[in-house]
Amino acid sequence: MIMKMKKRMIALLCGAMAVGMLSGCGSRSAASNQEAETQSAAEMAEAQETETEEERAEGRTLVVYYSAGGHTREAANMIAAAVGADLFELELTEPYTDEDLDWADSESRVSREHENEEERNVELVSTTVEDWESYDTVLIGYPIWWGIAAWPVNSFVEENDFTGKTVIPFCTSASSDIGDSGQLLEEMAGTGNWLEGQRFRSSASEEDVVAWVDSLGW
């Protein structure tokens, strides 16, 4: 009888030990899985950081624009969306009113500025772009005024260093071509690799904008 009880106790102890061992294996397995998941998450985060650093190294694209009536703004937004670029709008400290922009009125503000170049030095809210050095491609948009780029862009071009950057002008106009506007801005800048610009009609279509962006090889 005693022998039978000893055997039963031994059997129970063995069973308990086996369960404990299995439980321990399960805990170790769960811990291993958690460790693997943590390691995988860390590797993914590291890969994303590396990708971000590579993007910074390759540079980014910026679309700078001045828009008087909203047409250039529309084109700039479509270009930025097509190339994944950042936007920077040039704003005047004293914005033009509708009357100011009446080019048919010889006494309007833009007419006076056109006649007197000294008055074209309009003040902008800011010409400073955050992380300017990180951009290797800059597109500059503007409406055409009297065959040249609307002069609110002049201050931005003159006050920034385009060394090492590819610069691409674009404009919106009801009838005028881009003409020499891009070349004149290049002369003002004195730095940068300026490419041939593009003219869009006042109400540029997304199809036209995307077609032009595709022609740049992006």
Secondary structure in CASP SS format (residue, H / E / C, confidence):
PFRMAT SS
TARGET T0000
AUTHOR 0000-0000-0000
METHOD secondary structure of the structure
MODEL  1
M C 1.00
I H 1.00
M H 1.00
K H 1.00
M H 1.00
K H 1.00
K H 1.00
R H 1.00
M H 1.00
I H 1.00
A H 1.00
L H 1.00
L H 1.00
C H 1.00
G H 1.00
A H 1.00
M H 1.00
A H 1.00
V H 1.00
G H 1.00
M H 1.00
L H 1.00
S H 1.00
G H 1.00
C H 1.00
G H 1.00
S H 1.00
R H 1.00
S H 1.00
A H 1.00
A H 1.00
S H 1.00
N H 1.00
Q H 1.00
E H 1.00
A H 1.00
E H 1.00
T H 1.00
Q H 1.00
S H 1.00
A H 1.00
A H 1.00
E H 1.00
M H 1.00
A H 1.00
E H 1.00
A H 1.00
Q H 1.00
E H 1.00
T H 1.00
E H 1.00
T H 1.00
E H 1.00
E H 1.00
E H 1.00
R H 1.00
A H 1.00
E H 1.00
G C 1.00
R E 1.00
T E 1.00
L E 1.00
V E 1.00
V E 1.00
Y E 1.00
Y C 1.00
S C 1.00
A C 1.00
G C 1.00
G C 1.00
H H 1.00
T H 1.00
R H 1.00
E H 1.00
A H 1.00
A H 1.00
N H 1.00
M H 1.00
I H 1.00
A H 1.00
A H 1.00
A H 1.00
V H 1.00
G C 1.00
A C 1.00
D E 1.00
L E 1.00
F E 1.00
E E 1.00
L C 1.00
E C 1.00
L E 1.00
T C 1.00
E C 1.00
P C 1.00
Y C 1.00
T C 1.00
D C 1.00
E C 1.00
D C 1.00
L C 1.00
D C 1.00
W C 1.00
A C 1.00
D C 1.00
S C 1.00
E C 1.00
S C 1.00
R H 1.00
V H 1.00
S H 1.00
R H 1.00
E H 1.00
H H 1.00
E H 1.00
N C 1.00
E H 1.00
E H 1.00
E H 1.00
R H 1.00
N C 1.00
V C 1.00
E C 1.00
L E 1.00
V C 1.00
S C 1.00
T C 1.00
T C 1.00
V C 1.00
E C 1.00
D C 1.00
W H 1.00
E H 1.00
S H 1.00
Y E 1.00
D E 1.00
T E 1.00
V E 1.00
L E 1.00
I E 1.00
G E 1.00
Y E 1.00
P E 1.00
I E 1.00
W E 1.00
W C 1.00
G C 1.00
I E 1.00
A E 1.00
A C 1.00
W C 1.00
P H 1.00
V H 1.00
N H 1.00
S H 1.00
F H 1.00
V H 1.00
E H 1.00
E H 1.00
N C 1.00
D C 1.00
F C 1.00
T C 1.00
G C 1.00
K C 1.00
T E 1.00
V E 1.00
I E 1.00
P E 1.00
F E 1.00
C E 1.00
T E 1.00
S E 1.00
A C 1.00
S C 1.00
S C 1.00
D C 1.00
I C 1.00
G C 1.00
D C 1.00
S H 1.00
G H 1.00
Q H 1.00
L H 1.00
L H 1.00
E H 1.00
E H 1.00
M H 1.00
A H 1.00
G C 1.00
T C 1.00
G C 1.00
N E 1.00
W E 1.00
L C 1.00
E C 1.00
G C 1.00
Q E 1.00
R E 1.00
F E 1.00
R E 1.00
S C 1.00
S C 1.00
A C 1.00
S C 1.00
E H 1.00
E H 1.00
D H 1.00
V H 1.00
V H 1.00
A H 1.00
W H 1.00
V H 1.00
D H 1.00
S H 1.00
L C 1.00
G C 1.00
W C 1.00
END
